[in-house]
């Protein structure tokens, strides 16, 4: 019998496999069909309830030609019949014939139902590329350090 950690890891892997296949039937099988499920795709507003969550996957799948995931830095926590996975998604997708890559930090929440770990929440936050981080740092103004023991004198 597999451990709960391995069962959650497998459920998380199955989620990304369904996503890569762009298969709505496989995605349907991974989610609890309740009003309390939520999904937040990078840059999107929250989708609440199974109908809205499912519609978001249909929209993504209908507008994605091909997508590949490499999921890293997987951290799994289990408390009773709840589990959450925090992971880094390295995503490659085709956009107008060329491959585009991105990084998304994601949290996937699972609930155990009838012995299966099913999704109740997915939240993805985009991470800047290393180039974007560097460009952003170069564009930032350096703020002067303030010595709390000797604050600058106020001028009027």
C-alpha positions as a Markdown table, in Angstrom:
| # | Residue | x | y | z |
|---|---|---|---|---|
| 1 | Unk | 0.0 | 0.0 | 0.0 |
| 2 | Unk | 1.4 | 3.4 | -1.0 |
| 3 | Unk | 2.0 | 6.1 | 1.6 |
| 4 | Unk | -0.2 | 9.2 | 1.7 |
| 5 | Unk | 2.8 | 11.3 | 0.6 |
| 6 | Unk | 3.3 | 9.1 | -2.5 |
| 7 | Unk | -0.5 | 9.1 | -3.2 |
| 8 | Unk | -0.5 | 12.9 | -3.1 |
| 9 | Unk | 2.6 | 13.1 | -5.2 |
| 10 | Unk | 1.0 | 10.8 | -7.8 |
| 11 | Unk | -2.3 | 12.9 | -7.7 |
| 12 | Unk | -0.2 | 16.0 | -8.4 |
| 13 | Unk | 1.7 | 14.3 | -11.2 |
| 14 | Unk | -1.6 | 13.2 | -12.7 |
| 15 | Unk | -2.8 | 16.8 | -12.6 |
| 16 | Unk | 0.1 | 18.0 | -14.7 |
| 17 | Unk | -0.2 | 15.0 | -17.1 |
| 18 | Unk | -3.9 | 15.9 | -17.8 |
| 19 | Unk | -2.8 | 19.6 | -18.2 |
| 20 | Unk | -0.1 | 18.5 | -20.8 |
| 21 | Unk | -2.6 | 16.4 | -22.7 |
| 22 | Unk | -5.1 | 19.3 | -22.7 |
| 23 | Unk | -7.6 | 16.7 | -21.8 |
| 24 | Unk | -10.8 | 18.0 | -20.1 |
| 25 | Unk | -12.1 | 14.6 | -19.3 |
| 26 | Unk | -8.9 | 13.7 | -17.4 |
| 27 | Unk | -9.0 | 17.1 | -15.7 |
| 28 | Unk | -12.7 | 16.6 | -14.7 |
| 29 | Unk | -11.7 | 13.3 | -13.0 |
| 30 | Unk | -9.2 | 15.0 | -10.8 |
| 31 | Unk | -11.4 | 17.7 | -9.1 |
| 32 | Unk | -14.1 | 17.6 | -6.5 |
| 33 | Unk | -17.3 | 19.0 | -8.0 |
| 34 | Unk | -18.2 | 21.4 | -5.2 |
| 35 | Unk | -19.0 | 25.1 | -4.8 |
| 36 | Unk | -16.0 | 25.6 | -2.6 |
| 37 | Unk | -13.3 | 24.7 | -5.2 |
| 38 | Unk | -11.2 | 27.5 | -6.5 |
| 39 | Unk | -8.6 | 28.1 | -9.2 |
| 40 | Unk | -6.3 | 31.1 | -9.8 |
| 41 | Unk | -4.4 | 30.9 | -13.0 |
| 42 | Unk | -1.4 | 33.3 | -13.4 |
| 43 | Unk | -2.8 | 36.8 | -14.2 |
| 44 | Unk | -6.4 | 35.7 | -13.8 |
| 45 | Unk | -9.0 | 36.5 | -11.2 |
| 46 | Unk | -10.2 | 33.8 | -8.9 |
| 47 | Unk | -12.6 | 31.2 | -10.4 |
| 48 | Unk | -15.0 | 29.9 | -7.7 |
| 49 | Unk | -17.1 | 26.8 | -7.8 |
| 50 | Unk | -16.7 | 23.8 | -10.1 |
| 51 | Unk | -18.6 | 25.3 | -13.1 |
| 52 | Unk | -16.3 | 28.3 | -13.2 |
| 53 | Unk | -13.2 | 26.3 | -12.5 |
| 54 | Unk | -14.0 | 23.8 | -15.3 |
| 55 | Unk | -14.8 | 26.6 | -17.7 |
| 56 | Unk | -11.3 | 28.1 | -17.1 |
| 57 | Unk | -9.7 | 24.8 | -18.0 |
| 58 | Unk | -11.9 | 24.5 | -21.2 |
| 59 | Unk | -10.8 | 28.0 | -22.2 |
| 60 | Unk | -7.1 | 27.3 | -21.6 |
| 61 | Unk | -7.3 | 23.9 | -23.4 |
| 62 | Unk | -9.1 | 25.5 | -26.4 |
| 63 | Unk | -6.4 | 28.2 | -26.8 |
| 64 | Unk | -3.3 | 26.1 | -26.2 |
| 65 | Unk | -1.6 | 24.2 | -29.0 |
| 66 | Unk | 1.0 | 22.4 | -26.9 |
| 67 | Unk | 2.3 | 22.7 | -23.4 |
| 68 | Unk | 5.0 | 20.8 | -21.4 |
| 69 | Unk | 5.8 | 20.9 | -17.7 |
| 70 | Unk | 8.8 | 20.2 | -15.6 |
| 71 | Unk | 7.7 | 20.3 | -12.0 |
| 72 | Unk | 10.4 | 20.9 | -9.4 |
| 73 | Unk | 10.9 | 21.8 | -5.8 |
| 74 | Unk | 7.9 | 19.8 | -4.7 |
| 75 | Unk | 6.9 | 20.2 | -1.0 |
| 76 | Unk | 4.0 | 18.1 | 0.2 |
| 77 | Unk | 2.2 | 18.6 | 3.5 |
| 78 | Unk | -0.6 | 16.4 | 4.7 |
| 79 | Unk | -3.0 | 17.0 | 7.6 |
| 80 | Unk | -5.8 | 14.5 | 8.1 |
| 81 | Unk | -7.8 | 14.5 | 4.8 |
| 82 | Unk | -6.2 | 17.6 | 3.5 |
| 83 | Unk | -2.9 | 18.0 | 1.6 |
| 84 | Unk | -1.1 | 20.8 | -0.2 |
| 85 | Unk | 1.7 | 20.8 | -2.7 |
| 86 | Unk | 3.8 | 23.8 | -3.3 |
| 87 | Unk | 5.9 | 23.4 | -6.5 |
| 88 | Unk | 7.7 | 25.2 | -9.2 |
| 89 | Unk | 6.3 | 24.7 | -12.7 |
| 90 | Unk | 8.8 | 25.2 | -15.6 |
| 91 | Unk | 6.5 | 25.6 | -18.5 |
| 92 | Unk | 7.2 | 25.4 | -22.3 |
| 93 | Unk | 4.4 | 26.3 | -24.7 |
| 94 | Unk | 4.1 | 27.1 | -28.3 |
| 95 | Unk | 3.0 | 30.6 | -29.3 |
| 96 | Unk | 2.6 | 31.4 | -33.0 |
| 97 | Unk | 5.0 | 28.6 | -33.9 |
| 98 | Unk | 7.8 | 29.4 | -31.4 |
| 99 | Unk | 8.4 | 27.9 | -28.0 |
| 100 | Unk | 8.0 | 30.2 | -25.0 |
| 101 | Unk | 9.1 | 29.4 | -21.5 |
| 102 | Unk | 8.0 | 30.6 | -18.1 |
| 103 | Unk | 8.1 | 29.8 | -14.4 |
| 104 | Unk | 5.1 | 29.5 | -12.2 |
| 105 | Unk | 5.1 | 29.0 | -8.4 |
| 106 | Unk | 2.0 | 26.9 | -7.7 |
| 107 | Unk | 0.0 | 25.6 | -4.8 |
| 108 | Unk | -2.3 | 22.6 | -5.3 |
| 109 | Unk | -4.7 | 21.7 | -2.5 |
| 110 | Unk | -6.2 | 18.2 | -2.3 |
| 111 | Unk | -9.0 | 16.6 | -0.2 |
| 112 | Unk | -9.2 | 12.9 | 0.4 |
| 113 | Unk | -12.5 | 11.5 | -0.8 |
| 114 | Unk | -13.3 | 7.8 | -0.8 |
| 115 | Unk | -9.6 | 7.0 | -0.6 |
| 116 | Unk | -8.6 | 9.3 | -3.5 |
| 117 | Unk | -6.8 | 12.7 | -3.3 |
| 118 | Unk | -8.8 | 15.1 | -5.4 |
| 119 | Unk | -8.1 | 18.8 | -6.2 |
| 120 | Unk | -10.0 | 21.5 | -4.5 |
| 121 | Unk | -7.7 | 24.5 | -5.3 |
| 122 | Unk | -5.0 | 25.4 | -7.8 |
| 123 | Unk | -3.1 | 28.7 | -7.6 |
| 124 | Unk | -0.3 | 29.7 | -9.9 |
| 125 | Unk | 1.8 | 32.8 | -9.6 |
| 126 | Unk | 4.2 | 33.8 | -12.4 |
| 127 | Unk | 7.8 | 34.3 | -11.6 |
| 128 | Unk | 9.9 | 36.7 | -13.4 |
| 129 | Unk | 12.6 | 35.4 | -15.7 |
| 130 | Unk | 16.2 | 36.0 | -14.6 |
| 131 | Unk | 16.5 | 38.6 | -17.4 |
| 132 | Unk | 13.3 | 40.4 | -16.2 |
| 133 | Unk | 14.5 | 40.3 | -12.6 |
| 134 | Unk | 17.9 | 41.9 | -13.7 |
| 135 | Unk | 16.2 | 44.5 | -15.9 |
| 136 | Unk | 13.8 | 45.4 | -13.0 |
| 137 | Unk | 16.7 | 45.7 | -10.6 |
| 138 | Unk | 18.6 | 48.0 | -13.0 |
| 139 | Unk | 15.5 | 50.2 | -13.3 |
| 140 | Unk | 15.0 | 50.6 | -9.6 |
| 141 | Unk | 16.3 | 53.7 | -7.8 |
| 142 | Unk | 18.6 | 53.0 | -4.9 |
| 143 | Unk | 17.0 | 54.4 | -1.7 |
| 144 | Unk | 19.4 | 55.9 | 0.8 |
| 145 | Unk | 20.0 | 53.9 | 3.9 |
| 146 | Unk | 18.7 | 55.6 | 7.1 |
| 147 | Unk | 20.8 | 55.3 | 10.2 |
| 148 | Unk | 18.1 | 54.9 | 12.9 |
| 149 | Unk | 20.5 | 56.1 | 15.7 |
| 150 | Unk | 21.4 | 59.3 | 13.7 |
| 151 | Unk | 18.3 | 60.2 | 11.6 |
| 152 | Unk | 18.7 | 63.0 | 9.1 |
| 153 | Unk | 17.8 | 66.4 | 10.3 |
| 154 | Unk | 14.4 | 67.7 | 9.3 |
| 155 | Unk | 14.4 | 70.8 | 7.1 |
| 156 | Unk | 11.6 | 73.3 | 6.8 |
